[in-house]
Amino acid sequence: MTGSAEEIAALFRGAIQTGQLGDNERLPTVRQTARDFGVAQATAAKAYRALEQEGLTVTRTAAGTRVAPGASRAAGAVVERARAFAESAQQESTSFDDAVAVLRAVWPPSE
């Protein structure tokens, strides 16, 4: 898979804005992203800088790049638990519709 910095940023932007990546969730390293997309590290770094300039990510030395608080539709912990739930449902051969029905059944009523 190859791409430009703009295309890479767009993919991460979409994942953040849809909640696939939750608040404070760590993005892959620049090196790993470059490998995954078959681009130079400078290209991956440019994509990460664009996301940071948009306020979607925060980069800290030794902590890496993470989704900025409030940038995602869901907190990182919620995304992690949702992934675990989806994996468990698939292992039990539960259909998507049935898994959603379970969530609806256990969701507390809104006030």
Secondary structure, DSSP 8 states (H G I E B T S, - for coil): ----HHHHHHHHHHHHHTTSS-BT-B---HHHHHHHHT--HHHHHHHHHHHHHTTSEEEETTTEEEE-TTTSSSBHHHHHHHHHHHHHHHHTT--HHHHHHHHHHHS----
